[in-house]
Amino acid sequence: MRALINNRSARRRGLVVASLALTLGACWLTILVHAQGAQSSPDERSVSRPASAPPDAHATLVEKYCVTCHNERAKTGGLVLDPATLHDVPGNSAVWEKVIHKLRLGAMPPQGLPRPDEDTRLAFVRSLEESLDARYASRPHPGRSPVHRLNRAEYGNAIRELLDLNVDVSALLPADSASHGFDNVSDTLKVSPLLLSRYLAAAEKVSAVAIGDPDIGAEALMFNVPKEASQDQYAEGMPLGTQGGMVVHHNFPLDAEYSFRAELWATYAGGARGLEGHDRPYHFVITIDGEEVLRAPLGGKQGNDLGYRTAGGAIKDASDRMQARVRVAAGPHRVGFGFLKTTVAGTQENISPAVRASIGVFEPYGAPKLQHVFIGGPFNATGPGDTPSRRRIFVCRPSSSPRENAPSSVDEERCARRIVETLGRRAFSRALTDVEIDDLLELYRAGRKGGTFDKGIQAALPRILAGPEFIYRAHPQPPGVRPGESYRISDAELASRLALFLWSSIPDEELLDHATAGRLRRPRVLEQQVRRMLADPRSTALVENFAGQWLYLRNLERTAPDVID
């Protein structure tokens, strides 16, 4: 439901995202390979590395090349090196980690001072790393695993993965608290009674749209067209042969009629660009999935007459023309609002074209400029239709068809059980217990008692979407593990963490199948799944969320340049 605008900015942002994706992906694969036992970095694999020298030889090296500056008297760089500590490198890890970092970069010893040969330097670095790694391997300390609540972006991605439904989470949930610019830090993702009620309201709204609830009321949604969007160039997503405007990706909940309307920017004098001072009209168009559903002439001689007779007359006439009511099939569609491509010679015979391609509220000349577009409905609905969400939810249909208010049949119960089990497994990233299934079936029966089979499923779905098992990611330690003791996480927990890290979402079916079968912890399977997930377009969430928070790129969506001269 987002407009695709500002093509050049989008392309630049796409290049940044792609670059960061490759970088982060390479970092993750390096970590993965290292975790499987690799001891060398890629840049050293072709170097024949000497065996590690004993601590006494390294102590001599430190005395010769390092202690001259890093001693108790000089304390150069705030670092004091004692060669005796080489016999217990892990016990002095804070100091030797700094040394490893500088030697890896080749920053020490400084240029111009005596330096060891390359093989000696690498052997020293390798010895330090092996000492630190060996201590960590014998006593790993991965840190605590706090309870993590899905933030707003992660919740939207999880809904998309579970129900094949894109939702505007900013309209459903409040913004999350941030820590140092990041809004996915567990310690800051607090919960209040008000926030829980918003999650429940969001779950009910999403359930109604995904199921195709016939009782969904009509609403009007407004989408703003940024001021800087060009009006004389092609807008990405629009049909060829058009210019300006915007595209809205919208999910229509029912097979029904929907209203479409647009408004133009008006000048301070009450006129509108493109409607006055032109001999020939512009043509406004509305398209659905590239098919034209409305074409309306705007301006021209009629606009001149109206503009000269009545203040605001031309823009009111245009508003009356720029609307349509069309029957649309349920599901996601691409709605375009724009203008047919025109030439200066064909439309502005008496007036020079505007210098700028975007809007200036003082300037009455140039092409018309959209300010808002609206989508309203549904009206006169005929049914839920065949949507991706319904196909994802209804993995089975009961063969019998009892009366709507009749008790649920055995066949319906069996199908309802399969549906809630399938959805619950995907949502919770694990198999459901019998108690959890019975709770969901109780909700199904309550909804089914007063309505249809679909109503019963709709009654159970919010329990999944607003349940703590879906909203939270909690990994309690197994029984018998002492406080602070390290332990291996389960395959299901590993799958959940991978999906949250790489996709900001929940595991897909393939990843969950490997976890359920106990194969995910196998190094070869784990690497294959990580590579698959990084190659998937959903991995852009990793980069967009990270870069959007780290570099505050999300703020660009709420920032518009000053377009007034």
C-alpha positions as CSV (number, residue, x, y, z in Angstrom):
1,M,0.0,0.0,0.0
2,R,2.9,2.3,-0.5
3,A,3.4,4.7,-3.4
4,L,6.3,4.1,-5.7
5,I,7.7,7.6,-6.2
6,N,10.9,9.6,-6.6
7,N,12.6,7.1,-9.0
8,R,16.1,8.5,-8.8
9,S,16.2,8.5,-5.0
10,A,14.8,5.0,-5.0
11,R,17.6,3.8,-7.3
12,R,20.2,5.5,-5.1
13,R,18.7,3.9,-2.0
14,G,18.6,0.6,-3.8
15,L,22.3,0.7,-4.6
16,V,23.1,1.5,-0.9
17,V,20.9,-1.4,0.2
18,A,22.5,-3.8,-2.3
19,S,26.0,-2.8,-1.2
20,L,25.2,-3.2,2.4
21,A,23.5,-6.5,1.7
22,L,26.6,-7.9,0.1
23,T,28.8,-6.7,3.0
24,L,26.5,-8.0,5.8
25,G,26.1,-11.3,3.9
26,A,29.8,-11.7,3.6
27,C,30.3,-11.0,7.3
28,W,27.6,-13.5,8.2
29,L,29.1,-16.2,6.1
30,T,32.5,-15.5,7.5
31,I,31.1,-16.0,11.0
32,L,29.4,-19.1,10.0
33,V,32.5,-20.7,8.4
34,H,34.5,-19.7,11.5
35,A,32.0,-21.3,13.8
36,Q,32.4,-24.6,11.8
37,G,36.1,-24.7,12.6
38,A,37.8,-22.6,9.9
39,Q,41.0,-21.1,11.3
40,S,42.1,-18.7,8.6
41,S,40.7,-15.6,7.0
42,P,40.2,-15.5,3.2
43,D,43.2,-13.3,2.6
44,E,45.6,-15.8,4.3
45,R,44.5,-19.0,2.7
46,S,47.1,-18.7,0.0
47,V,49.9,-17.9,2.5
48,S,52.1,-20.7,3.8
49,R,51.8,-20.0,7.5
50,P,54.6,-21.0,9.8
51,A,53.9,-23.0,12.9
52,S,53.2,-20.9,16.1
53,A,56.3,-20.1,18.0
54,P,56.5,-20.8,21.8
55,P,55.7,-18.0,24.2
56,D,59.4,-17.3,25.0
57,A,60.0,-16.5,21.3
58,H,57.0,-14.2,21.3
59,A,58.2,-12.6,24.5
60,T,61.4,-11.7,22.8
61,L,59.5,-10.3,19.8
62,V,57.4,-8.1,22.1
63,E,60.5,-6.9,24.0
64,K,62.3,-6.0,20.7
65,Y,59.5,-4.3,18.8
66,C,56.8,-3.2,21.3
67,V,57.9,-2.6,24.9
68,T,60.1,0.4,23.8
69,C,56.9,2.5,23.5
70,H,54.3,0.5,25.4
71,N,55.9,0.4,28.9
72,E,54.9,1.7,32.3
73,R,56.8,5.0,31.8
74,A,55.7,5.9,28.2
75,K,52.2,4.2,28.2
76,T,51.9,5.1,24.5
77,G,48.3,4.9,23.3
78,G,47.4,4.0,26.9
79,L,48.7,0.5,26.4
80,V,51.3,-1.3,28.6
81,L,52.6,-4.6,27.4
82,D,54.2,-7.1,29.7
83,P,55.8,-10.0,27.9
84,A,55.2,-12.2,30.9
85,T,51.5,-12.1,30.3
86,L,52.0,-14.2,27.1
87,H,51.9,-17.2,29.3
88,D,48.3,-16.4,30.1
89,V,46.9,-14.6,27.1
90,P,43.2,-15.3,27.9
91,G,43.7,-13.8,31.4
92,N,44.8,-10.6,29.7
93,S,42.5,-10.7,26.7
94,A,41.6,-7.0,26.8
95,V,45.2,-6.1,26.1
96,W,46.0,-8.7,23.6
97,E,42.8,-8.2,21.6
98,K,44.0,-4.6,20.9
99,V,47.4,-6.0,19.9
100,I,45.8,-8.5,17.5
101,H,43.7,-5.7,15.9
102,K,46.7,-3.4,15.3
103,L,48.9,-6.2,14.0
104,R,46.2,-7.4,11.6
105,L,46.0,-4.0,10.1
106,G,49.7,-3.7,9.9
107,A,49.5,-0.5,11.9
108,M,52.2,-1.6,14.4
109,P,55.1,-1.1,14.7
110,P,54.7,2.3,13.1
111,Q,56.1,3.0,9.7
112,G,59.8,3.8,9.8
113,L,60.5,1.8,12.9
114,P,62.0,-1.7,12.9
115,R,59.4,-4.4,12.1
116,P,59.3,-8.2,12.1
117,D,59.1,-10.0,8.8
118,E,55.6,-11.0,7.5
119,D,55.8,-14.7,8.5
120,T,56.8,-13.8,12.1
121,R,54.0,-11.2,12.4
122,L,51.4,-13.7,11.2
123,A,52.7,-16.5,13.4
124,F,52.5,-14.1,16.4
125,V,48.9,-13.1,15.6
126,R,47.9,-16.7,15.0
127,S,49.3,-17.7,18.4
128,L,47.4,-15.0,20.2
129,E,44.1,-15.9,18.4
130,E,44.5,-19.6,19.0
131,S,45.0,-18.9,22.7
132,L,41.9,-16.7,23.0
133,D,39.8,-19.1,20.8
134,A,40.8,-22.1,22.8
135,R,39.8,-20.5,26.1
136,Y,36.5,-19.4,24.6
137,A,35.8,-22.9,23.2
138,S,36.4,-24.5,26.5
139,R,34.3,-22.0,28.4
140,P,31.9,-20.3,25.9
141,H,29.9,-17.4,27.2
142,P,27.3,-16.4,24.5
143,G,25.6,-14.0,26.9
144,R,22.0,-14.0,28.1
145,S,19.0,-14.5,25.8
146,P,16.5,-11.9,26.7
147,V,12.8,-12.0,25.7
148,H,12.4,-10.2,22.4
149,R,9.1,-8.6,21.3
150,L,8.6,-8.3,17.6
151,N,8.8,-4.6,16.8
152,R,6.5,-2.9,14.3
153,A,8.5,-3.7,11.2
154,E,9.1,-7.3,12.3
155,Y,5.4,-7.8,13.0
156,G,4.5,-6.6,9.6
157,N,7.0,-9.0,8.0
158,A,5.8,-11.9,10.1
159,I,2.2,-11.2,9.0
160,R,3.3,-11.2,5.3
161,E,5.2,-14.5,5.8
162,L,2.3,-16.2,7.6
163,L,-0.7,-14.9,5.7
164,D,0.7,-13.7,2.4
165,L,-0.7,-10.3,3.3
166,N,1.0,-6.9,3.2
167,V,-0.3,-4.6,5.9
168,D,0.5,-1.0,6.8
169,V,1.8,-1.6,10.3
170,S,2.2,2.1,10.9
171,A,-1.6,2.5,10.8
172,L,-2.0,-0.5,13.2
173,L,0.8,-0.1,15.8
174,P,2.6,2.8,17.4
175,A,6.3,3.4,16.8
176,D,8.7,1.5,18.9
177,S,11.1,3.0,21.5
178,A,14.7,3.2,20.3
179,S,18.1,2.8,21.9
180,H,21.0,4.6,20.2
181,G,18.9,4.8,17.1
182,F,17.8,1.1,17.0
183,D,14.3,0.0,17.7
184,N,14.9,-3.8,17.8
185,V,16.8,-3.8,21.2
186,S,15.0,-6.2,23.5
187,D,15.6,-4.0,26.6
188,T,13.7,-1.1,25.1
189,L,10.8,-3.1,23.6
190,K,8.6,-2.6,26.6
191,V,5.0,-3.6,26.8
192,S,2.0,-1.8,28.3
193,P,-1.7,-2.7,28.6
194,L,-2.4,-0.1,25.9
195,L,0.2,-1.6,23.5
196,L,-1.3,-5.1,24.1
197,S,-4.7,-3.8,23.2
198,R,-3.3,-2.4,20.0
199,Y,-1.8,-5.7,19.2
200,L,-5.1,-7.4,19.8
201,A,-6.9,-4.8,17.6
202,A,-4.3,-5.2,14.9
203,A,-4.8,-9.0,15.0
204,E,-8.6,-8.7,14.7
205,K,-8.2,-6.2,11.8
206,V,-5.7,-8.4,10.0
207,S,-7.8,-11.5,10.5
208,A,-10.9,-9.9,9.0
209,V,-9.0,-8.7,5.9
210,A,-7.2,-12.0,5.4
211,I,-10.3,-14.1,5.8
212,G,-12.5,-11.7,3.8
213,D,-15.0,-10.9,6.4
214,P,-18.3,-9.9,4.7
215,D,-19.0,-7.5,7.6
216,I,-16.0,-5.3,6.9
217,G,-17.3,-1.7,6.8
218,A,-16.4,0.8,4.1
219,E,-13.6,3.1,4.8
220,A,-11.7,5.8,2.9
221,L,-7.9,5.7,2.8
222,M,-5.9,8.8,1.8
223,F,-2.4,8.6,0.3
224,N,-0.2,11.7,0.1
225,V,1.8,12.5,-3.1
226,P,5.1,14.0,-2.0
227,K,5.7,17.6,-3.2
228,E,9.0,16.7,-4.9
229,A,7.5,14.0,-7.1
230,S,8.0,15.0,-10.7
231,Q,4.9,15.6,-12.9
232,D,6.5,15.6,-16.3
233,Q,8.4,12.3,-16.1
234,Y,7.3,8.7,-16.0
235,A,6.5,7.3,-12.6
236,E,7.7,3.8,-11.9
237,G,4.9,1.3,-11.8
238,M,2.6,3.3,-14.1
239,P,1.6,2.1,-17.6
240,L,3.9,3.3,-20.4
241,G,2.7,6.5,-22.1
242,T,1.9,8.2,-18.8
243,Q,3.6,10.9,-16.8
244,G,3.5,12.0,-13.1
245,G,1.2,10.7,-10.5
246,M,1.8,7.8,-8.2
247,V,1.1,4.1,-7.7
248,V,-0.6,2.6,-4.7
249,H,-0.3,-1.1,-3.9
250,H,-3.6,-1.9,-2.1
251,N,-5.2,-5.1,-0.8
252,F,-8.9,-5.2,-1.5
253,P,-10.6,-7.3,1.2
254,L,-13.7,-8.4,-0.8
255,D,-15.1,-8.7,-4.3
256,A,-16.9,-5.4,-4.3
257,E,-17.2,-1.9,-5.7
258,Y,-14.5,0.6,-4.7
259,S,-14.3,4.4,-5.2
260,F,-11.2,6.1,-6.5
261,R,-10.6,9.8,-6.3
262,A,-7.7,12.3,-6.6
263,E,-7.2,15.9,-5.7
264,L,-4.9,18.5,-7.3
265,W,-2.6,21.0,-5.7
266,A,-4.1,24.4,-5.8
267,T,-2.2,27.7,-5.9
268,Y,-2.7,30.3,-3.3
269,A,-4.9,32.2,-5.7
270,G,-7.3,29.3,-5.9
271,G,-6.2,28.1,-9.3
272,A,-4.4,24.9,-10.3
273,R,-1.4,24.2,-12.6
274,G,-2.4,22.9,-16.0
275,L,-6.0,23.9,-15.8
276,E,-5.8,27.5,-16.8
277,G,-3.9,29.2,-19.6
278,H,-3.8,26.1,-21.9
279,D,-5.7,25.7,-25.1
280,R,-5.8,21.9,-24.9
281,P,-6.7,19.8,-21.8
282,Y,-4.6,17.3,-19.9
283,H,-6.0,13.8,-19.5
284,F,-6.1,12.3,-16.0
285,V,-6.2,8.5,-15.8
286,I,-6.8,5.8,-13.2
287,T,-5.5,2.3,-13.8
288,I,-5.8,-1.0,-12.0
289,D,-3.0,-3.5,-12.7
290,G,-2.2,-1.4,-15.8
291,E,-5.8,-1.4,-17.2
292,E,-7.4,2.0,-17.6
293,V,-10.6,2.4,-15.7
294,L,-11.0,6.2,-16.0
295,R,-9.9,8.9,-18.4
296,A,-11.0,12.5,-17.7
297,P,-10.0,15.7,-19.6
298,L,-8.9,18.5,-17.3
299,G,-8.4,22.2,-18.2
300,G,-8.3,23.4,-21.7
301,K,-10.6,26.1,-22.9
302,Q,-13.3,25.0,-20.5
303,G,-10.8,25.3,-17.6
304,N,-9.9,28.8,-18.9
305,D,-13.5,29.9,-18.9
306,L,-14.2,28.5,-15.4
307,G,-11.0,29.9,-14.0
308,Y,-11.8,33.4,-15.3
309,R,-15.4,33.3,-14.2
310,T,-15.2,31.8,-10.7
311,A,-12.3,31.6,-8.2
312,G,-11.6,27.9,-7.8
313,G,-14.1,26.9,-10.5
314,A,-11.6,25.1,-12.6
315,I,-10.2,23.0,-9.8
316,K,-13.7,22.1,-8.5
317,D,-14.7,20.9,-12.0
318,A,-11.5,18.8,-12.1
319,S,-12.2,17.2,-8.7
320,D,-15.7,16.2,-10.0
321,R,-14.1,14.5,-13.0
322,M,-11.2,12.8,-11.2
323,Q,-13.2,10.1,-9.5
324,A,-14.6,6.7,-10.4
325,R,-16.4,3.7,-8.9
326,V,-15.2,0.4,-10.1
327,R,-15.9,-3.3,-9.2
328,V,-12.6,-4.9,-8.2
329,A,-11.8,-8.5,-7.4
330,A,-10.5,-9.2,-3.8
331,G,-6.8,-9.4,-3.3
332,P,-3.7,-7.2,-3.9
333,H,-3.8,-4.8,-6.9
334,R,-1.7,-2.0,-8.3
335,V,-3.7,1.2,-8.6
336,G,-2.2,4.0,-10.6
337,F,-3.1,7.7,-10.7
338,G,-1.5,9.9,-13.3
339,F,-1.7,11.7,-16.6
340,L,-1.3,10.7,-20.3
341,K,2.0,11.7,-21.7
342,T,1.8,15.1,-23.5
343,T,4.2,17.4,-25.3
344,V,4.8,21.1,-24.7
345,A,3.9,21.8,-28.3
346,G,0.5,20.0,-27.9
347,T,-0.6,21.5,-24.7
348,Q,1.1,24.8,-24.1
349,E,1.0,26.7,-27.3
350,N,0.9,30.1,-25.7
351,I,2.8,29.7,-22.5
352,S,6.4,28.6,-21.9
353,P,6.8,25.4,-19.9
354,A,7.6,25.6,-16.2
355,V,11.3,25.5,-15.3
356,R,10.8,23.0,-12.5
357,A,9.3,19.5,-12.8
358,S,7.8,19.6,-9.3
359,I,5.3,21.9,-7.6
360,G,5.6,25.5,-6.7
361,V,2.5,26.7,-4.9
362,F,2.9,30.3,-6.2
363,E,3.3,29.1,-9.8
364,P,0.1,28.7,-11.8
365,Y,1.8,27.3,-14.9
366,G,3.1,23.9,-15.8
367,A,1.5,20.4,-15.6
368,P,-1.2,19.5,-13.1
369,K,0.1,18.2,-9.8
370,L,-1.6,15.5,-7.6
371,Q,-1.8,16.2,-3.9
372,H,-3.8,13.3,-2.5
373,V,-5.4,10.2,-3.8
374,F,-8.2,8.2,-2.1
375,I,-9.4,4.6,-2.2
376,G,-12.8,3.9,-0.5
377,G,-14.9,0.8,0.0
378,P,-15.9,-1.9,-0.1
379,F,-19.5,-1.3,-1.4
380,N,-22.0,-3.9,-2.6
381,A,-19.8,-6.8,-1.8
382,T,-20.5,-10.2,-3.3
383,G,-18.0,-12.4,-1.4
384,P,-14.5,-12.9,-0.2
385,G,-13.1,-13.9,-3.5
386,D,-10.0,-16.0,-4.1
387,T,-7.1,-14.2,-2.5
388,P,-3.5,-15.2,-1.7
389,S,-4.3,-14.9,2.0
390,R,-7.3,-17.2,1.8
391,R,-5.3,-19.8,-0.1
392,R,-2.6,-19.6,2.6
393,I,-5.1,-20.0,5.4
394,F,-7.6,-22.6,4.0
395,V,-5.3,-25.5,3.5
396,C,-8.5,-27.6,3.4
397,R,-12.2,-27.1,3.0
398,P,-14.9,-29.2,4.7
399,S,-16.7,-31.5,2.3
400,S,-20.0,-31.2,4.0
401,S,-22.0,-28.0,4.0
402,P,-24.4,-27.8,7.1
403,R,-26.7,-24.9,7.7
404,E,-24.8,-21.7,8.7
405,N,-26.2,-21.7,12.3
406,A,-26.0,-25.5,12.7
407,P,-23.4,-27.0,15.0
408,S,-20.0,-27.8,13.5
409,S,-19.8,-31.2,11.8
410,V,-17.1,-33.7,12.4
411,D,-15.6,-33.0,9.0
412,E,-15.5,-29.3,9.7
413,E,-13.8,-30.0,13.1
414,R,-11.1,-32.1,11.4
415,C,-10.4,-29.4,8.8
416,A,-10.4,-26.6,11.4
417,R,-7.9,-28.6,13.4
418,R,-5.6,-28.9,10.4
419,I,-5.9,-25.2,9.7
420,V,-5.1,-24.0,13.2
421,E,-2.2,-26.5,13.5
422,T,-0.7,-25.4,10.3
423,L,-1.0,-21.7,11.1
424,G,0.1,-22.1,14.6
425,R,3.2,-24.1,13.6
426,R,4.3,-21.4,11.2
427,A,3.5,-18.6,13.7
428,F,5.2,-20.1,16.7
429,S,8.0,-21.8,14.8
430,R,7.3,-25.1,16.5
431,A,4.7,-27.8,16.7
432,L,1.6,-26.9,18.9
433,T,0.8,-28.8,22.0
434,D,-2.6,-30.5,22.4
435,V,-3.6,-27.9,24.9
436,E,-2.8,-25.1,22.5
437,I,-4.8,-26.8,19.7
438,D,-7.8,-27.3,22.0
439,D,-7.8,-23.7,23.0
440,L,-7.8,-22.6,19.3
441,L,-10.6,-25.1,18.5
442,E,-12.7,-23.7,21.4
443,L,-12.4,-20.2,19.8
444,Y,-13.3,-21.7,16.4
445,R,-16.4,-23.4,17.8
446,A,-17.5,-20.1,19.4
447,G,-17.2,-18.3,16.1
448,R,-18.8,-21.1,14.1
449,K,-21.8,-21.4,16.4
450,G,-23.2,-18.1,15.2
451,G,-21.9,-18.0,11.7
452,T,-20.1,-19.9,8.9
453,F,-17.0,-22.1,8.9
454,D,-14.9,-19.1,7.8
455,K,-16.2,-17.1,10.8
456,G,-15.1,-19.8,13.1
457,I,-11.5,-19.7,11.6
458,Q,-11.6,-15.9,11.8
459,A,-12.5,-16.2,15.6
460,A,-9.4,-18.4,16.2
461,L,-6.9,-16.5,14.1
462,P,-6.5,-13.4,16.4
463,R,-5.4,-15.8,19.2
464,I,-2.4,-16.7,17.0
465,L,-1.6,-13.2,15.8
466,A,-1.9,-11.6,19.2
467,G,-0.6,-14.5,21.3
468,P,2.6,-14.2,23.3
469,E,4.1,-17.2,21.3
470,F,3.9,-15.1,18.1
471,I,4.6,-11.6,19.4
472,Y,7.5,-12.7,21.6
473,R,10.7,-14.7,21.0
474,A,11.6,-16.3,24.3
475,H,14.1,-19.2,24.5
476,P,14.0,-20.6,28.1
477,Q,17.0,-22.7,29.1
478,P,16.5,-26.4,29.3
479,P,15.8,-28.2,32.6
480,G,19.0,-29.0,34.6
481,V,21.1,-26.2,33.3
482,R,22.7,-24.1,36.0
483,P,22.4,-20.3,35.9
484,G,25.1,-18.9,33.7
485,E,26.0,-22.2,32.2
486,S,26.2,-22.4,28.4
487,Y,24.0,-24.9,26.4
488,R,23.1,-25.6,22.8
489,I,19.8,-24.1,21.6
490,S,17.3,-26.3,19.8
491,D,16.9,-26.4,16.0
492,A,13.6,-24.6,16.3
493,E,15.2,-21.8,18.3
494,L,18.1,-21.6,15.7
495,A,15.6,-21.3,12.9
496,S,13.7,-18.5,14.7
497,R,16.9,-16.6,15.3
498,L,18.1,-17.0,11.8
499,A,14.8,-15.7,10.3
500,L,14.6,-12.8,12.7
501,F,18.2,-11.8,12.0
502,L,18.2,-12.2,8.2
503,W,14.6,-11.5,7.3
504,S,13.2,-9.7,10.3
505,S,10.5,-12.2,10.2
506,I,9.5,-15.8,11.1
507,P,10.9,-19.0,9.4
508,D,9.5,-20.1,6.1
509,E,8.3,-23.6,5.5
510,E,11.7,-25.0,4.2
511,L,13.7,-23.6,7.2
512,L,11.1,-24.9,9.6
513,D,11.0,-28.4,8.0
514,H,14.8,-28.7,8.5
515,A,14.5,-27.5,12.1
516,T,11.6,-29.9,12.9
517,A,13.6,-32.8,11.4
518,G,16.7,-31.9,13.5
519,R,18.8,-31.3,10.5
520,L,19.4,-27.5,10.8
521,R,22.3,-27.8,13.2
522,R,24.3,-29.8,10.7
523,P,27.0,-27.5,9.4
524,R,26.4,-28.3,5.7
525,V,22.6,-27.8,6.0
526,L,23.1,-24.7,8.1
527,E,25.4,-23.1,5.5
528,Q,23.1,-24.1,2.7
529,Q,20.1,-22.5,4.4
530,V,22.0,-19.3,5.3
531,R,23.1,-18.9,1.7
532,R,19.5,-19.5,0.5
533,M,18.1,-16.9,2.9
534,L,20.7,-14.3,1.9
535,A,19.9,-14.9,-1.8
536,D,16.2,-14.4,-1.1
537,P,14.7,-10.9,-1.6
538,R,13.4,-11.0,1.9
539,S,17.0,-10.6,3.1
540,T,16.8,-6.9,2.1
541,A,15.0,-6.4,5.4
542,L,18.3,-7.0,7.2
543,V,19.9,-4.2,5.3
544,E,16.9,-1.8,5.2
545,N,16.3,-2.1,9.0
546,F,20.0,-1.9,9.9
547,A,20.8,1.0,7.5
548,G,17.5,2.7,8.2
549,Q,18.2,2.8,11.9
550,W,22.0,3.2,11.9
551,L,22.1,6.0,9.2
552,Y,18.5,7.3,9.9
553,L,17.5,6.6,6.3
554,R,13.9,6.0,7.5
555,N,13.7,9.7,8.3
556,L,14.0,10.4,4.5
557,E,10.5,9.1,4.1
558,R,9.2,11.9,6.3
559,T,11.5,14.6,4.8
560,A,10.6,16.8,1.9
561,P,12.9,19.5,0.4
562,D,11.7,23.1,0.3
563,V,10.2,23.4,-3.2
564,I,9.3,27.1,-3.0
565,D,11.8,29.4,-4.6
